[in-house]
């Protein structure tokens, strides 16, 4: 088999190897059709079965209640930055957001196109090193919005904020979907781009509570209304067939792996290995996120100089540890250890970090 590296890129990210192998095996002939999955009609019986199976796996793994709808949409999570306010806006009511970094900042910008936005909490003054505490949303809000994990800064909600009874909580879970057990009933809407924890780029998962589906104004363009796709099972127009197919293969793997409980157990072990090295390095590695806000998915840290960071990235690359450079907007280093990153891969990174520290102190 072609050499595989340990891929620590923040997205598109590594996928379960068994899912990739299965796709390779059946790429030219999907289920005896004599066609590739990227060639068959999205109206065919074979694709319909695949599509529905993927949706049912999401329901099973996430624990999605019957009164929620599951959609497979295009445009990435960034499209949901404007579809959320477009569908959930209520005249005379503000839309309320917590700003914890780049992606929530972008979501806030899009929401302002549709009406009044209140930023009820922010960690911008701390360079987004933490998740704000004591978040309070108003009773009059159209909805409340948070970003559960922040890939660039390496912070993550460890507890969900409370919302008033009539205010739906909307969450961008693009970078920690299925990374840990959650209670879907706490949310009105969950959305996530696939390319970090679910599948390849090209499809976005949206989970919507049924009573919110029809809130969008009639004046909204057809394809911006969630209810358009709800009515047609995400098949109003041609869906991203291959991305959904790959997501379904990954979901098959995670189901056999033991579900979200098993994923979470390994994720916590992986994160602990790396954070322990940072904490015990006597400042050689300096974590960006505060300890009470650290992400299970994106471990962000700095070294003493940018030159040393560049050397670390290059030396890691020579060890087949790829994608360790931090986001261009903040610099530093970042190890993205999403669900499909193996424990073996994290241990290989940990060994390298220890050796690099010993050689460069």
C-alpha positions in Angstrom: 0.0 0.0 0.0 1.1 3.6 -0.7 2.8 5.2 2.4 0.4 6.9 4.8 1.5 9.8 6.9 0.0 11.0 10.2 -2.2 13.9 9.0 -2.7 16.6 11.7 -4.2 19.1 9.3 -7.2 21.0 10.6 -9.5 20.2 7.7 -9.9 18.6 5.3 -8.6 16.1 7.7 -7.7 12.4 8.1 -10.5 9.8 7.7 -10.8 6.3 9.0 -8.5 4.1 6.9 -11.1 1.2 6.6 -13.6 3.7 5.1 -11.0 4.8 2.5 -10.1 1.2 1.7 -13.8 0.3 1.2 -14.3 3.3 -1.1 -11.3 2.2 -3.1 -12.6 -1.4 -3.4 -16.0 -0.4 -4.7 -15.2 2.8 -6.5 -15.6 1.4 -10.0 -18.6 -0.8 -9.3 -21.0 0.4 -6.5 -23.3 -2.4 -5.3 -23.1 -4.3 -8.5 -24.4 -1.4 -10.6 -21.4 -1.4 -12.9 -21.0 2.3 -12.2 -19.1 4.3 -9.7 -21.0 6.0 -6.9 -20.1 9.3 -8.4 -21.8 8.2 -11.7 -25.1 6.8 -10.5 -28.3 8.9 -10.4 -29.2 10.5 -7.0 -32.7 9.3 -7.9 -31.7 5.7 -8.1 -32.7 3.0 -5.6 -29.1 2.3 -4.8 -28.3 5.9 -3.9 -31.6 6.3 -2.0 -30.7 3.4 0.2 -27.2 4.8 0.8 -28.6 8.3 1.6 -31.2 7.0 4.1 -28.7 4.7 5.7 -26.3 7.6 6.3 -29.1 9.6 7.9 -30.1 6.8 10.2 -26.5 6.3 11.3 -26.3 10.0 12.2 -29.5 9.6 14.3 -28.2 6.5 16.0 -24.7 7.8 16.8 -25.7 11.3 17.8 -28.9 10.2 19.6 -31.1 12.5 17.4 -34.7 12.5 18.7 -37.7 11.8 16.4 -38.8 15.4 16.4 -35.6 16.6 14.8 -34.8 16.6 11.0 -31.4 15.6 9.5 -30.2 17.4 6.4 -27.3 16.9 4.1 -26.6 20.3 2.5 -23.9 22.0 0.4 -21.9 25.2 0.9 -20.0 24.3 4.0 -20.7 25.5 7.5 -20.0 29.0 6.3 -23.2 28.9 4.3 -25.0 28.1 7.5 -23.6 31.4 8.9 -26.3 33.2 6.9 -28.9 30.4 6.6 -29.2 30.3 10.4 -30.3 34.0 10.7 -32.2 33.8 7.4 -34.3 30.9 8.7 -34.6 31.8 12.4 -34.9 35.6 12.3 -38.0 37.0 14.2 -39.0 40.6 13.5 -38.3 42.8 16.6 -36.1 40.2 18.3 -32.3 40.3 18.4 -30.1 37.4 17.4 -27.6 36.7 20.2 -24.0 35.3 19.8 -21.0 34.4 21.8 -17.8 35.3 20.1 -15.0 32.8 20.7 -12.9 33.2 17.6 -12.6 33.4 13.9 -15.6 31.3 12.9 -18.0 32.8 15.4 -16.8 36.2 14.3 -17.7 35.4 10.7 -21.1 34.0 11.8 -21.8 37.3 13.6 -20.9 39.3 10.5 -23.4 37.3 8.4 -26.2 37.6 11.0 -25.9 41.3 10.9 -27.2 41.3 7.4 -30.6 40.1 8.7 -31.1 42.3 11.7 -30.0 43.3 15.2 -27.2 41.2 16.7 -26.2 41.2 20.3 -22.8 39.8 21.2 -23.5 38.7 24.8 -20.0 37.4 25.6 -16.6 37.4 23.9 -13.0 36.3 24.7 -11.5 38.6 22.1 -9.7 40.7 24.7 -7.9 37.6 25.8 -6.8 36.6 22.3 -9.6 34.0 22.4 -7.7 31.9 24.9 -10.8 30.9 26.8 -14.5 30.2 26.6 -16.4 32.9 28.5 -18.2 31.9 31.7 -21.6 33.1 33.1 -23.1 33.6 29.6 -26.6 35.1 29.7 -29.0 35.2 26.8 -32.1 37.3 26.9 -35.7 36.1 27.0 -36.4 38.1 23.9 -33.7 36.6 21.6 -34.8 35.0 18.3 -32.1 32.5 19.0 -28.7 32.0 20.7 -25.6 30.9 18.8 -22.3 29.4 19.9 -19.3 27.7 18.2 -18.6 24.6 20.2 -14.9 24.2 19.3 -12.5 26.7 17.9 -10.0 25.2 15.6 -7.7 28.2 15.3 -7.3 28.9 19.0 -7.8 25.4 20.4 -10.7 26.2 22.8 -13.9 24.2 23.4 -17.0 24.4 25.5 -16.9 22.0 28.4 -20.3 23.0 29.6 -23.2 24.2 27.5 -24.6 27.7 28.4 -28.2 27.8 29.6 -30.8 29.5 27.4 -34.4 30.7 28.2 -37.1 28.1 27.5 -38.3 29.8 24.3 -34.9 30.6 22.8 -33.4 27.9 20.6 -29.7 27.3 21.0 -27.8 27.0 17.7 -24.4 25.4 17.6 -21.7 25.2 15.0 -20.1 21.8 15.7 -18.0 21.6 12.6 -14.8 20.7 14.5 -16.0 18.5 17.3 -19.0 16.6 15.9 -19.4 13.2 17.5 -16.2 13.8 19.5 -18.1 13.4 22.8 -21.5 12.5 24.0 -24.1 15.4 23.8 -27.8 15.8 24.5 -29.2 16.9 21.2 -32.4 18.1 23.0 -30.4 21.0 24.4 -30.1 22.5 20.9 -32.5 23.9 18.4 -30.1 23.5 15.5 -26.7 21.8 15.1 -24.7 22.3 12.0 -21.2 21.0 11.0 -19.1 20.9 7.9 -18.1 17.3 7.3 -14.4 17.8 6.5 -13.0 17.5 10.1 -14.9 14.7 11.9 -17.4 13.2 9.5 -16.2 12.9 5.9 -14.7 14.8 3.1 -15.3 18.4 2.1 -18.5 19.1 0.2 -21.3 18.3 2.5 -22.7 19.9 5.7 -24.8 18.1 8.3 -27.7 20.1 9.7 -29.9 18.8 12.6 -33.0 21.0 13.2 -35.8 20.7 15.7 -39.0 20.2 13.9 -40.8 23.3 15.3 -38.1 25.6 13.8 -38.3 24.2 10.3 -41.1 26.6 9.1 -39.9 29.8 10.8 -38.3 31.2 7.7 -40.1 34.1 5.9 -41.8 33.3 2.6 -39.7 35.9 0.9 -36.5 33.9 1.4 -35.2 32.2 -1.8 -36.2 28.6 -2.2 -32.8 27.0 -1.6 -32.1 29.1 1.5 -35.1 27.7 3.3 -34.4 24.6 5.4 -37.9 23.5 4.9 -37.3 23.1 1.1 -34.8 20.3 1.8 -36.7 18.9 4.7 -39.7 18.3 2.4 -37.5 16.5 -0.1 -35.2 14.6 2.3 -32.2 16.7 1.2 -32.9 15.7 -2.4 -34.6 18.9 -3.8 -31.7 19.1 -6.2 -28.6 17.0 -6.7 -26.8 16.4 -3.4 -23.1 16.0 -3.0 -23.3 12.3 -3.6 -19.7 11.3 -3.1 -19.3 13.3 0.1 -22.4 11.7 1.6 -21.2 8.3 0.5 -17.8 8.8 2.2 -19.5 10.1 5.3 -21.7 7.0 5.4 -18.6 4.8 5.2 -17.0 6.7 8.1 -20.2 6.4 10.1 -20.3 2.7 9.5 -16.8 2.5 10.9 -17.6 4.6 14.0 -20.7 2.5 14.6 -18.6 -0.7 14.6 -15.9 1.1 16.7 -18.4 1.5 19.6 -20.2 4.7 18.9 -19.6 8.1 20.4 -18.9 6.8 23.9 -15.9 4.9 22.5 -14.8 7.8 20.3 -14.8 10.1 23.3 -12.8 7.8 25.5 -10.0 7.6 22.9 -10.2 11.4 22.2 -9.7 12.2 25.9 -6.7 9.9 26.0 -5.2 11.4 22.9 -5.6 15.0 24.2 -4.2 14.1 27.6 -1.0 12.7 26.0 -0.2 16.0 24.2 -1.3 18.4 27.0 0.8 16.5 29.5 3.9 17.1 27.3 3.1 20.8 27.1 2.5 21.1 30.8 5.6 19.2 31.8 7.9 21.0 29.3 8.9 23.8 31.7 7.8 26.4 29.2 9.5 24.9 26.1 6.0 24.3 24.7 3.5 27.1 25.7 -0.1 26.2 25.3 -2.4 28.9 23.8 -5.7 27.9 25.4 -6.4 28.2 29.1 -6.5 24.8 30.8 -10.2 25.2 31.6 -11.0 25.7 27.9 -8.7 23.3 26.1 -10.0 21.6 23.0 -10.0 17.8 22.6 -9.7 18.4 18.9 -7.1 21.1 18.3 -4.0 21.3 20.5 -2.5 24.8 20.0 0.9 25.8 21.3 4.0 28.0 20.7 7.7 27.7 21.0 10.2 30.3 22.1 10.8 31.7 18.5 9.2 31.5 15.1 12.4 30.0 13.8 12.2 27.2 16.3 8.6 26.6 15.4 9.5 26.4 11.7 12.2 23.9 12.5 9.8 21.8 14.6 7.3 21.8 11.7 10.0 20.7 9.2 11.5 18.1 11.5 8.0 16.7 12.1 7.4 16.5 8.4 10.5 14.4 8.0 8.9 12.0 10.5 5.7 11.8 8.5 3.9 14.1 11.0 2.1 16.5 8.6 0.1 19.6 9.1 1.5 20.9 12.4 1.8 24.6 11.4 -0.6 26.9 13.2 -3.2 29.0 11.4 -1.7 31.8 9.4 -3.7 34.4 11.4 -2.1 33.4 14.7 1.0 31.5 13.9 2.5 28.9 16.3 1.7 25.2 16.0 -1.4 23.1 16.1 -2.1 19.4 16.2 -5.6 18.6 15.0 -6.5 15.2 16.5 -10.0 14.7 15.2 -11.9 11.5 15.7 -10.1 9.6 12.9 -6.6 10.5 14.2 -5.4 7.2 15.7 -3.9 6.8 19.2 -0.8 5.5 17.4 -0.5 8.8 15.5 -0.7 10.9 18.6 1.9 8.7 20.4 4.2 9.2 17.4 3.8 12.9 17.7 4.3 12.8 21.5 7.6 10.9 21.0 8.8 13.4 18.4 7.9 16.4 20.7 9.9 14.9 23.5 12.9 14.3 21.3 12.7 17.7 19.8 12.6 19.4 23.2 15.6 17.4 24.4 17.6 18.4 21.3 16.7 22.1 21.3 16.5 23.2 24.9 
